[in-house]
């Protein structure tokens, strides 16, 4: 069982974490990855001086990184997918025909719906943002629509689909750590997610009115279209990879093998239609598409992808694990949750405490893979104690983790989105209402009791619930 420190030492560790984070962000101005690594290292050093064993910390680091590894593989495959699809001309074709078909007035609404549809089928917001999202950003440029508007619509659609997909790793993980059936978890999330989506769509409709009279054309539009025509063979057959990927995902095939098929198809089409050599394809897998068109605005659309483009986000993921692990090893999380249990007289108070603790821990670590794994198993006995269905917990984890992530600049997802779409987080967050409205609706439900499912157990199940939680902690 993880060694626990007394309240005084826990307080010192928490002050250390916040102090180092603040110092690195405000004064050193180090990158997010370095900030997390420095904070994690300092926390580990202080914990060692307080008597925590290095072996325990090391084991928790490995445990955190192990839970993240599937997502790291998906991240790397997305990088290679973008590289080959750019080289093959698949994403340029999507940009080209998208600019021909979509009108400025309806573009933002359609962009959100398209991303939501793909994300539900693909089970990955990252994959959607890295493929269709990039194409839509290119179309946005051609139609003269501000990129931060489009980034918000892409993010809302991708995150909505991710939360609603039974193939999503976050959906599976949130339901798994809470011991809830995936389908029940998804249905329960509708209460906080759908209102946010509807409000977002209304916003996009209203923003679209500004461009309703816009004309598809002009010097910039013609330059983009002509450059794409001259730089790529824009055969519609190049749309085959995303079609195949979507069909395989609809058939519920595993994400990594499906992406591998997409990469192979992209490579074959690059050879057949663009005349790419094997060396060029290998370079695209590694560094992304690097052949300049000579036109700055088009280069911004197409010079993307590759393994190297994802290494920064992978490093950020690892850094989050190194900071998150000692938070569990030292017993900080358990200590905070014990305090919640001691002061919460009602289930609503306990849920509110859990809501803020998970949100705070996510803001510190920037990784829901860490916070889900740390907080979920510890908190679920409290829901049993207060006679609350655990799907209330699984929904709360996603509302204060998955949905919040895109608008936290130092989070793994936030960094990925900002880097992939090349739009700073602070520029698009106001135009992605669903990401923060989920938390608003969640709090409203907690304090009103609306959409909060109860069980028949309640206080009568307290002893068995606490024993169950203790057993799970001991097993860790």
DRENTOR-690002 format. One record per residue (C-alpha): residue in one letter; z, y, x. Coordinates in steps of 0.05 Angstrom, whole numbers, padded with zeros to 5 digits, always signed. Layout:
% residues N
AZYX/...
END
This chain:
% residues 476
X+00000+00000+00000/X-00016+00070+00026/X+00044+00103+00059/X+00070+00163+00020/X+00102+00225+00050/X+00156+00268+00018/X+00140+00330-00022/X+00152+00378+00036/X+00103+00342+00082/X+00052+00336+00025/X+00058+00411+00015/X+00045+00423+00090/X-00017+00379+00088/X-00045+00415+00027/X-00032+00483+00059/X-00066+00457+00122/X-00128+00435+00083/X-00136+00501+00045/X-00119+00542+00107/X-00171+00508+00152/X-00224+00510+00097/X-00212+00584+00086/X-00212+00599+00160/X-00277+00562+00173/X-00312+00592+00112/X-00289+00664+00118/X-00280+00675+00193/X-00317+00621+00232/X-00374+00619+00180/X-00390+00548+00202/X-00437+00504+00162/X-00410+00463+00104/X-00415+00398+00143/X-00378+00426+00204/X-00326+00458+00159/X-00311+00391+00125/X-00309+00354+00192/X-00262+00405+00223/X-00216+00404+00162/X-00216+00328+00159/X-00201+00323+00233/X-00143+00373+00230/X-00115+00337+00169/X-00118+00270+00205/X-00084+00298+00267/X-00027+00329+00226/X-00020+00264+00186/X-00015+00223+00250/X+00042+00269+00274/X+00076+00256+00208/X+00076+00181+00219/X+00014+00158+00183/X-00019+00100+00219/X-00089+00111+00246/X-00110+00041+00222/X-00095+00061+00150/X-00135+00125+00156/X-00192+00088+00190/X-00194+00035+00135/X-00197+00089+00081/X-00253+00125+00118/X-00293+00060+00120/X-00278+00048+00047/X-00303+00118+00027/X-00366+00112+00069/X-00380+00042+00041/X-00379+00071-00030/X-00428+00125-00008/X-00476+00079+00029/X-00521+00061-00031/X-00531+00135-00044/X-00547+00148+00029/X-00602+00095+00025/X-00629+00127-00039/X-00627+00195-00005/X-00667+00170+00055/X-00717+00135+00010/X-00727+00199-00029/X-00744+00235+00036/X-00796+00183+00054/X-00822+00182-00017/X-00834+00258-00016/X-00868+00252+00052/X-00917+00198+00030/X-00931+00229-00038/X-00946+00296-00005/X-00992+00263+00046/X-01027+00223-00008/X-01037+00285-00050/X-00995+00258-00108/X-00948+00318-00114/X-01005+00369-00100/X-01044+00336-00158/X-00983+00344-00203/X-00978+00417-00183/X-01053+00428-00193/X-01058+00398-00263/X-00990+00426-00282/X-01015+00496-00268/X-01076+00481-00311/X-01039+00452-00370/X-00971+00488-00375/X-00968+00558-00404/X-00920+00611-00377/X-00884+00619-00444/X-00865+00546-00453/X-00859+00528-00380/X-00783+00531-00371/X-00768+00490-00434/X-00820+00438-00415/X-00796+00435-00343/X-00725+00419-00367/X-00750+00366-00416/X-00796+00334-00365/X-00740+00329-00313/X-00691+00302-00365/X-00741+00248-00386/X-00755+00226-00315/X-00682+00227-00294/X-00662+00183-00353/X-00715+00132-00334/X-00704+00138-00259/X-00628+00141-00261/X-00628+00192-00204/X-00625+00268-00207/X-00641+00271-00133/X-00704+00230-00141/X-00726+00274-00199/X-00712+00339-00163/X-00746+00314-00099/X-00810+00295-00134/X-00824+00325-00203/X-00776+00383-00187/X-00816+00403-00125/X-00881+00399-00164/X-00853+00443-00219/X-00829+00494-00167/X-00901+00497-00143/X-00927+00506-00214/X-00875+00561-00224/X-00902+00599-00164/X-00973+00594-00191/X-00952+00618-00260/X-00912+00677-00233/X-00845+00653-00260/X-00784+00668-00216/X-00764+00607-00176/X-00690+00613-00193/X-00707+00607-00267/X-00746+00544-00253/X-00692+00516-00207/X-00641+00523-00263/X-00686+00487-00313/X-00701+00431-00263/X-00627+00422-00247/X-00605+00420-00320/X-00658+00369-00339/X-00645+00326-00278/X-00569+00326-00286/X-00573+00313-00361/X-00618+00253-00349/X-00574+00228-00293/X-00512+00230-00337/X-00547+00195-00395/X-00580+00140-00354/X-00548+00071-00348/X-00585+00065-00281/X-00549+00125-00251/X-00501+00110-00194/X-00453+00164-00218/X-00454+00139-00290/X-00440+00068-00266/X-00387+00090-00217/X-00349+00136-00266/X-00348+00081-00319/X-00331+00028-00267/X-00270+00062-00237/X-00245+00076-00308/X-00258+00004-00333/X-00304+00028-00389/X-00369-00002-00413/X-00428+00039-00389/X-00459+00046-00459/X-00392+00070-00488/X-00385+00119-00430/X-00455+00148-00442/X-00443+00156-00517/X-00378+00192-00504/X-00411+00240-00456/X-00458+00264-00511/X-00401+00308-00539/X-00397+00351-00476/X-00468+00344-00450/X-00514+00355-00510/X-00485+00423-00530/X-00495+00447-00459/X-00566+00422-00458/X-00583+00456-00525/X-00554+00522-00502/X-00594+00516-00437/X-00659+00503-00476/X-00646+00564-00520/X-00637+00605-00456/X-00703+00578-00428/X-00739+00593-00493/X-00713+00664-00491/X-00731+00673-00418/X-00800+00645-00434/X-00812+00701-00483/X-00816+00748-00423/X-00877+00709-00400/X-00907+00693-00467/X-00963+00744-00458/X-00973+00722-00386/X-01043+00702-00366/X-01056+00640-00325/X-01098+00669-00270/X-01099+00726-00220/X-01109+00730-00146/X-01047+00689-00127/X-01063+00635-00178/X-01135+00629-00156/X-01114+00626-00082/X-01066+00569-00095/X-01116+00529-00137/X-01173+00538-00087/X-01128+00521-00028/X-01105+00457-00062/X-01177+00438-00078/X-01198+00450-00006/X-01138+00415+00026/X-01133+00352-00016/X-01176+00302-00053/X-01146+00316-00122/X-01168+00251-00155/X-01126+00236-00218/X-01116+00165-00191/X-01064+00197-00145/X-01018+00200-00205/X-01011+00124-00202/X-00948+00123-00158/X-00903+00163-00206/X-00931+00123-00265/X-00915+00057-00231/X-00846+00081-00211/X-00830+00104-00282/X-00855+00037-00312/X-00813-00003-00263/X-00752+00039-00278/X-00764+00032-00352/X-00764-00044-00340/X-00695-00033-00308/X-00715-00054-00238/X-00667-00033-00181/X-00677+00038-00155/X-00686+00023-00081/X-00740-00031-00089/X-00775+00015-00140/X-00775+00073-00091/X-00801+00026-00037/X-00860+00008-00082/X-00872+00082-00092/X-00872+00095-00017/X-00921+00037-00004/X-00968+00061-00059/X-00965+00131-00032/X-00983+00107+00038/X-01042+00066+00013/X-01069+00123-00028/X-01061+00170+00031/X-01107+00125+00072/X-01158+00115+00016/X-01163+00185-00013/X-01141+00232+00042/X-01165+00192+00102/X-01096+00192+00134/X-01085+00149+00195/X-01026+00101+00202/X-00997+00149+00254/X-01000+00206+00204/X-00966+00164+00151/X-00911+00143+00200/X-00901+00217+00218/X-00897+00234+00144/X-00843+00182+00134/X-00804+00212+00191/X-00818+00287+00189/X-00852+00296+00122/X-00921+00326+00109/X-00935+00374+00166/X-01009+00392+00160/X-01012+00467+00147/X-01062+00493+00096/X-01062+00562+00127/X-01038+00594+00063/X-00964+00611+00064/X-00949+00601-00010/X-00983+00533-00011/X-00950+00511+00054/X-00883+00527+00021/X-00900+00477-00034/X-00927+00420+00008/X-00893+00421+00077/X-00836+00376+00055/X-00804+00308+00058/X-00789+00256+00111/X-00726+00223+00136/X-00708+00283+00179/X-00706+00329+00119/X-00649+00287+00091/X-00606+00279+00154/X-00568+00343+00141/X-00547+00319+00072/X-00529+00250+00099/X-00485+00284+00151/X-00452+00324+00096/X-00439+00260+00057/X-00405+00229+00117/X-00364+00292+00130/X-00340+00291+00057/X-00316+00219+00067/X-00278+00238+00131/X-00241+00293+00093/X-00231+00253+00029/X-00202+00190+00061/X-00138+00219+00090/X-00124+00253+00023/X-00116+00183-00004/X-00082+00153+00057/X-00027+00205+00060/X-00013+00198-00014/X-00031+00269-00032/X-00070+00248-00093/X-00015+00200-00117/X+00038+00254-00106/X+00000+00305-00149/X-00012+00254-00204/X+00061+00234-00204/X+00079+00306-00216/X+00031+00309-00275/X+00062+00247-00304/X+00132+00275-00298/X+00118+00341-00332/X+00066+00321-00384/X+00100+00310-00450/X+00036+00299-00489/X-00030+00266-00476/X-00067+00333-00479/X-00023+00360-00423/X-00035+00298-00380/X-00111+00304-00391/X-00110+00378-00374/X-00072+00363-00310/X-00121+00308-00292/X-00179+00354-00308/X-00155+00408-00259/X-00133+00359-00205/X-00201+00324-00204/X-00238+00390-00207/X-00196+00417-00149/X-00205+00354-00107/X-00280+00357-00119/X-00282+00430-00097/X-00246+00410-00033/X-00287+00348-00015/X-00354+00366-00047/X-00365+00292-00062/X-00355+00257-00129/X-00363+00191-00093/X-00297+00206-00059/X-00260+00236-00119/X-00283+00183-00169/X-00260+00127-00122/X-00194+00161-00106/X-00172+00190-00173/X-00202+00142-00225/X-00161+00079-00208/X-00097+00119-00200/X-00102+00159-00265/X-00127+00107-00315/X-00057+00077-00327/X-00034+00146-00350/X-00087+00144-00404/X-00061+00077-00427/X+00010+00105-00428/X-00009+00162-00474/X-00051+00118-00520/X-00117+00149-00499/X-00182+00110-00490/X-00204+00108-00418/X-00273+00133-00435/X-00239+00201-00442/X-00225+00195-00367/X-00294+00171-00348/X-00325+00230-00385/X-00277+00278-00353/X-00295+00253-00283/X-00369+00268-00296/X-00356+00336-00328/X-00315+00359-00268/X-00357+00321-00217/X-00429+00302-00231/X-00444+00362-00275/X-00407+00412-00232/X-00437+00389-00166/X-00504+00427-00169/X-00469+00495-00171/X-00419+00481-00114/X-00457+00504-00052/X-00418+00459-00003/X-00422+00397-00047/X-00471+00342-00027/X-00513+00351-00090/X-00511+00427-00085/X-00534+00426-00013/X-00589+00376-00029/X-00615+00417-00088/X-00614+00483-00050/X-00648+00452+00010/X-00700+00413-00030/X-00719+00468-00080/X-00708+00522-00027/X-00669+00566-00076/X-00596+00585-00058/X-00544+00557-00106/X-00518+00626-00124/X-00588+00646-00146/X-00597+00592-00198/X-00528+00574-00223/X-00528+00625-00280/X-00593+00594-00304/X-00563+00523-00306/X-00512+00532-00363/X-00502+00458-00376/X-00470+00448-00308/X-00410+00491-00326/X-00410+00488-00402/X-00392+00414-00399/X-00324+00434-00370/X-00315+00487-00423/X-00327+00438-00480/X-00284+00386-00445/X-00225+00434-00444/X-00236+00453-00517/X-00235+00380-00537/X-00172+00367-00496/X-00132+00421-00530/X-00160+00412-00600/X-00163+00336-00601/X-00236+00338-00623/X-00279+00282-00593/X-00217+00251-00560/X-00214+00176-00574/X-00146+00143-00579/X-00123+00071-00573/X-00070+00032-00611/X-00025+00023-00550/X+00008+00087-00531/X+00078+00089-00503/X+00089+00015-00519/X+00040-00002-00463/X+00073+00042-00411/X+00105-00011-00369/X+00045-00057-00365/X-00001+00002-00352/X+00040+00029-00294/X+00048-00041-00265/X-00027-00050-00270/X-00039+00015-00233/X+00012-00002-00180/X-00021-00069-00169/X-00089-00036-00160/X-00060+00014-00110/X-00028-00042-00071/X-00094-00079-00069/X-00125-00018-00037/
END
